[in-house]
Amino acid sequence: MIDPRLDDCHVILGSHNLGFKASYSNDENMLIISGNRALAEAYAVHILDVYDHYRFRAIETERKRKGKKGLVGVSGNGRPTGRMGMSRIKRGS
C-alpha cells in the first residue's frame, strides 16, 4: 500500500514476493489497484492492527522471559479490554 491518504494511492496485493523465482518459475500473482482511497485506507488500518497485535505479543513474550508480570489492555474508561492496543496498556496487577 502506497500513500493511503492521497487520491493517487496504490494497493499492491497477491502472492508474488518480488523475488527471482516468483517472477520466473513460480505461478505467482500480483494485483495493483490505484486510486481507490477507501481500499488503501482499509489496508493501512489492517496493517497497523496486525503490527500492533504482534508488537504486543513480542513485548509480552519478552516480559515473561524476564520473569515480569504481563500487560493488561484497558479501554478509555479504564476497564480491561479483550483486544489490546499498544497505546492503551498498563502494568498488570
Beta strands, then each sheet from edge to edge (+ up, - down):
strand 1: 10-13
strand 2: 31-34
strand 3: 71-73
strand 4: 89-91
sheet 1: 1+ 2-
sheet 2: 3+ 4-
end
